[in-house]
Amino acid sequence: GSSSGSAAAVAAGLVPLAVGLDGGGSIRIPSSLCGIVGLKPTFNRGDMDFGVCPSLAHIGPMASCVKDAAIGYAIMASPLHDEQDGSGHIENQSQPTRQHFFPAHLASFSKDQDLKNVKIGIFDDYFNDADPEVVEACSKAVKHMESLGAQVIKVEIPNMEEIKMAHGITILTELTSGAGKHYAKSIHKFTPESQISFELGRSMDGCNFLNAQKVRRYAMHLLDENVFSKVDVFITPGTACTAPPLLKNVERCGESNLVQTSDLMRYIFIGNLCGIPGIAVPVGYSSAGNEKNLPISLLIQSKHWEEDIIFRLAKICEANISHNKPMVYYDIIGMASKESRDESYP
C-alpha cells in the first residue's frame, strides 16, 4: 500500500499517529499487516484536494490504538474555521473544504460493551475465503461481540468479481489520467510493477470507464438493499493472509504477484468503490509455520457517515486481545518523557 511507510512508522513506535491515503486499500492493508488501527472514512469526509484517483481516494488516520485513531479522525473531519472571524469562510477556494462539513459524530464511542442493539452482517463464503488462521482469529472476534449481545445476520453480495473489476478499471484509469504526464516524462524512474499498472490504465477507453461506473451504481444499490437495510456493520477479515515475506532482489527489481495482491485486496475494493467507511483493527497473531507472531486484523465497515459504530466495535475488539510489539520497536514517547524528567531533576 502507498501508506505502508506510515503504518510501519506507527507500528515501530516512531510516531503515535500518521496520515494515510486509501484508493485501493492503502490505509487498511498496511494497517492490517502491521497490527495497527487504520480508518478509511466516508468518501470526502476529510479535507482533500487530490488529483490522482479523485473518486476513490480517501484520507484517514493510522494509529497505534483505536482511541488515537478516533482523535485523529475527529480533527481531520471537523469543520475548518477561519482564525480571524471564526466564520469558516475562505476566499478564493475552488474546492469544497471542511468548513462545509458537520463535526465528527462519535457519541457512541464511549458507550458500554452492551451490544444487544447492534446487528453484524457476515457473508460466509466471502468471510471464509482466507487463510485458516485468519478466519479463526476473525471468527473469534465476531463471537466475542456476539457474546456481548450483538446479533449476527447472514448477508450476501453477488457478483463480487464484477465489482472488483469495476474498481480496478476505475483506479487504473484515474491513476493514468492524474499522473500520466509524470509517467510519460519519467518512465524509467517507475518500478516495473508501476509501469505495468500505467500501461493497463493507458489501454482503457471511455467505454470501459463508463461501464465501470454503472457497476459502481449497482454495487452501491446492493450494499443498500442486501446489507445495510438489515445490519449496522459489515465485517470481514482485513486481509486474506498475513504479511508475505519479501523475496530476494525485491528492492532492486520490484515484485508483481497477482495471487498475493488478490489475497491482500480481497476485502478492500468495495469500500473504495462505494465510499463507505471502514476500519482495520488487530484481533490476533499467527502461530503456524516459520512466520509466527504476524498480525491478523478485522475489517469493520458501515454505511456512509456512521464512523461512530465502527469505532465502537473496533474499541471492543482491541480490548479483547493482548497486543504484541514488533521485533523493531522504539518507545519514542516513553523515551521523551524520561528525558524530560531527567532534565527537570538534574
C-alpha atoms as one frame of an Amber mdcrd trajectory, in Angstrom:
protein
   0.000   0.000   0.000   1.115   3.559  -0.662   0.753   4.332   3.067   2.895
   1.387   4.178   5.607   3.765   5.401   3.092   5.484   7.674   1.933   2.107
   9.018   5.481   0.902   9.654   6.360   4.150  11.463   3.359   3.825  13.772
   3.946   0.112  14.387   7.613   0.739  15.213   6.674   3.418  17.762   8.329
   6.244  15.839   5.065   8.233  15.796   1.746   7.734  17.614  -0.342   8.880
  14.655   0.117   9.147  10.883  -1.958  10.116   7.871  -2.698   7.685   5.053
  -4.326   7.830   1.631  -6.551   4.933   0.559  -7.623   4.465  -3.068  -7.421
   0.683  -3.079  -6.671  -0.332   0.498  -3.534   1.708   1.146  -4.618   2.598
   4.686  -6.358  -0.622   5.661  -3.970  -3.180   4.126  -0.701  -1.927   5.689
  -2.552  -1.274   8.963  -3.759  -4.879   8.925  -0.317  -6.270   8.156   1.455
  -4.092  10.746  -1.052  -4.638  13.560  -2.178  -1.029  13.947  -5.539   0.724
  13.578  -6.330   2.309  10.221  -9.502   4.181   9.259 -10.758   4.887   5.750
 -13.574   7.353   6.450 -16.655   8.031   4.352 -15.668   9.432   0.958 -14.817
  13.162   1.133 -15.152  13.194   4.937 -11.763  14.846   5.287 -10.413  17.942
   3.572  -8.561  16.714   0.485  -7.792  18.062  -2.968  -6.113  15.123  -4.675
  -5.955  14.976  -8.452  -4.981  11.288  -8.692  -7.877   8.816  -8.243 -10.305
  11.609  -7.243 -13.387   9.380  -6.934 -11.675   6.610  -4.955  -9.051   8.216
  -2.705  -9.836   8.647   0.980  -7.618  10.381   3.544  -7.622   8.972   7.061
  -5.701   8.365  10.309  -3.417   5.447  11.158  -2.670   4.971  14.852  -1.354
   2.590  17.476  -4.761   2.324  19.176  -8.427   2.963  18.428  -8.652   5.992
  20.712  -5.793   7.753  18.917  -7.340   6.942  15.552 -10.658   8.408  16.749
  -8.912  11.593  17.893  -7.158  11.888  14.546 -10.409  11.344  12.677 -12.266
  13.914  14.801  -9.626  16.527  13.982  -9.428  15.691  10.272 -13.197  15.596
   9.805 -14.155  18.645  11.870 -15.191  21.962  10.298 -12.354  24.337   9.475
 -12.863  27.824  10.955 -11.135  30.989   9.861  -8.775  32.201  12.593  -9.758
  35.853  12.192 -13.528  35.899  12.335 -14.486  32.302  13.173 -16.887  32.215
  10.239 -15.210  29.342   8.440 -15.327  31.343   5.194 -12.280  31.038   2.949
 -11.836  33.334  -0.039 -10.822  32.034  -3.486 -11.433  28.425  -2.546 -12.057
  26.346  -5.671 -12.883  23.049  -3.932 -15.341  22.214  -1.113 -13.448  22.202
   2.171 -14.023  21.322   5.781 -15.957  24.474   6.563 -18.878  22.758   4.780
 -18.666  19.634   6.935 -20.567  18.821  10.100 -18.479  17.892  13.190 -17.372
  14.288  13.621 -20.066  12.302  15.431 -18.564   9.828  17.904 -21.309   9.792
  20.533 -21.364   6.009  20.849 -17.583   5.620  21.127 -17.590   5.659  24.920
 -20.716   3.542  25.367 -20.505   0.412  27.455 -19.944  -3.013  25.944 -23.612
  -3.924  25.711 -24.128  -4.672  22.012 -27.662  -6.026  22.177 -28.929  -3.496
  19.616 -26.055  -3.991  17.151 -26.533  -6.131  14.033 -23.450  -7.570  12.332
 -23.566  -8.710   8.704 -21.450 -11.695   7.629 -21.212 -13.032   4.067 -20.000
 -16.552   4.919 -18.416 -17.557   1.607 -16.617 -14.215   1.386 -15.565 -14.141
   5.061 -14.143 -17.661   4.934 -12.138 -17.119   1.734  -8.897 -16.533   3.652
  -6.079 -18.468   5.307  -7.375 -20.722   8.133  -5.578 -18.778  10.880  -7.039
 -15.521   9.596 -10.566 -16.953   9.545 -10.140 -18.403  13.039  -8.916 -15.158
  14.611 -11.585 -13.051  12.913 -14.320 -15.535  13.828 -13.254 -15.336  17.473
 -13.593 -11.559  17.360 -17.092 -11.832  15.913 -18.079 -14.416  18.527 -16.811
 -12.103  21.269 -19.071  -9.323  20.004 -21.899 -11.836  19.772 -21.306 -12.772
  23.434 -21.831  -9.100  24.314 -25.274  -9.137  22.710 -24.608  -8.395  19.043
 -26.774 -10.230  16.550 -25.026 -11.888  13.600 -27.077 -11.874  10.404 -26.145
 -13.640   7.184 -25.957 -11.381   4.127 -24.883 -11.861   0.513 -23.330  -9.596
  -2.091 -23.487 -11.216  -5.537 -21.162 -10.523  -8.472 -18.128  -9.642  -6.374
 -15.749 -10.317  -9.260 -17.545  -7.804 -11.472 -17.468  -5.223  -8.661 -13.760
  -5.896  -8.174 -13.165  -5.395 -11.903 -15.074  -2.088 -11.823 -12.794  -0.861
  -9.041  -9.724  -1.987 -10.968 -10.790  -0.196 -14.152 -11.683   2.967 -12.233
  -8.461   3.209 -10.237  -6.197   2.426 -13.199  -8.000   4.927 -15.433  -7.955
   7.709 -12.841  -4.351   6.947 -11.892  -3.228   7.168 -15.506  -5.255  10.326
 -16.123  -3.983  12.070 -12.995  -0.338  11.030 -13.041   0.157  10.049 -16.666
   2.130  13.169 -17.561   4.760  12.285 -14.948   4.887   8.723 -16.270   5.340
   9.835 -19.870   8.255  12.095 -18.933   9.986   9.787 -16.457   9.031   6.206
 -17.308  12.486   4.940 -16.343  12.017   6.169 -12.759   8.982   3.955 -12.129
   9.242   0.415 -10.795   8.345  -2.445 -13.153   5.048  -3.167 -11.364   4.082
   0.517 -11.577   4.863   0.519 -15.275   2.538  -2.459 -15.736  -0.255  -0.606
 -13.910   0.196   2.506 -16.022   0.193   0.531 -19.268  -3.004  -1.245 -18.206
  -4.569   2.126 -17.437  -3.489   3.523 -20.793  -5.238   0.617 -22.511  -8.640
   1.590 -21.041 -11.057   3.717 -23.066 -14.061   5.855 -22.157 -16.492   2.968
 -22.615 -14.567   0.855 -20.102 -14.695   3.655 -17.551 -18.391   4.379 -18.154
 -19.347   0.713 -17.773 -17.323   0.532 -14.550 -19.371   3.418 -13.147 -22.569
   1.551 -13.998 -21.274  -1.378 -11.947 -20.386   1.075  -9.166 -24.008   2.238
  -9.059 -25.121  -1.398  -8.966 -22.694  -2.141  -6.090 -23.989   0.800  -4.071
 -27.540  -0.456  -4.597 -26.503  -3.942  -3.406 -24.971  -2.540  -0.232 -28.116
  -0.536   0.491 -30.562  -3.354  -0.240 -28.674  -6.533   0.690 -26.554  -5.329
   3.597 -27.266  -2.034   5.348 -31.040  -2.352   5.192 -30.562  -5.366   7.505
 -27.424  -4.709   9.574 -25.402  -1.910  11.156 -21.971  -3.134  10.085 -20.464
  -5.497   7.516 -17.487  -7.482   8.834 -14.707  -9.387   7.038 -11.045 -10.114
   7.645  -8.756  -7.171   6.898  -6.655  -9.242   4.503  -6.888 -12.874   3.420
  -3.334 -13.595   4.576  -0.716 -12.257   6.968   2.231 -10.169   5.773   4.028
 -12.078   2.991   7.824 -12.441   3.094   9.914 -10.238   0.818  11.684 -12.121
  -1.955  15.342 -11.680  -2.810  16.147  -8.680  -5.002  12.669  -7.192  -4.434
  14.152  -3.793  -3.613  16.068  -3.752  -6.895  13.595  -5.477  -9.214  10.213
  -4.898  -7.591   7.511  -7.541  -7.364   4.318  -8.195  -9.303   2.440 -11.099
  -7.744  -1.223 -11.101  -8.748  -2.160 -14.020  -6.476  -0.641 -12.274  -3.474
  -2.182  -8.936  -4.429  -5.579 -10.633  -4.703  -5.198 -12.046  -1.180  -4.285
  -8.652   0.211  -7.047  -6.732  -1.595  -9.832  -9.333  -1.334 -11.937  -7.419
   1.200 -10.917  -3.890   0.249 -12.272  -2.761  -3.103 -15.981  -2.374  -2.351
 -15.232   0.215   0.355 -13.366   2.437  -2.092 -15.767   1.953  -4.975 -18.840
   2.758  -2.865 -17.236   5.265  -0.472 -18.313   3.595   2.776 -16.171   3.905
   5.927 -14.077   1.001   7.169 -11.621   0.409   9.997  -8.907  -2.245  10.303
  -8.216  -3.357  13.871  -5.889  -6.152  15.082  -7.637  -9.212  16.542  -4.862
 -11.800  16.763  -1.488 -13.109  15.628  -0.291 -16.012  13.511   1.205 -19.052
  15.223   1.841 -21.579  12.447   4.914 -22.077  10.266   8.068 -20.008  10.192
   6.280 -16.659  10.142   4.904 -16.535  13.681   3.512 -13.552  15.585   2.318
 -11.737  12.457  -0.756  -9.519  12.986  -4.243 -10.551  11.880  -6.872  -7.836
  11.562 -10.623  -7.446  11.241 -12.251  -5.012   8.797 -15.444  -3.364  10.073
 -17.473  -1.329   7.546 -20.694   0.646   7.917 -22.985   2.817   5.853 -21.935
   6.345   4.912 -21.323   8.816   7.770 -21.549   6.198  10.541 -17.932   6.042
  11.654 -19.062   6.082  15.294 -20.361   2.492  15.226 -17.210   1.059  13.631
 -15.029   2.893  16.155 -17.155   1.490  18.961 -16.805  -2.117  17.753 -13.104
  -1.670  16.979 -12.532  -0.493  20.555 -14.248  -3.621  21.884 -12.172  -5.895
  19.617  -8.973  -4.113  20.621  -9.648  -4.697  24.327 -10.172  -8.430  23.780
  -6.587  -9.356  22.820  -3.069  -8.944  24.148  -1.028  -6.752  21.830   2.463
  -7.802  20.805   5.107  -5.261  19.854   7.112  -5.892  16.665  10.735  -7.036
  16.772  11.852  -3.487  15.980  10.138  -1.018  18.316  11.110   2.386  19.714
   9.145   3.826  22.617   9.678   7.403  21.445   7.080   8.910  23.767   8.425
   6.973  26.736  11.986   7.992  25.889  10.978  11.642  25.534   9.074  11.536
  28.831  12.065  10.016  30.626  14.414  12.611  29.138  12.072  15.390  30.222
  12.008  14.053  33.784  15.799  13.734  33.828  16.197  17.338  32.710  13.750
  18.531  35.367  15.754  16.892  38.157  19.464  17.333  37.443
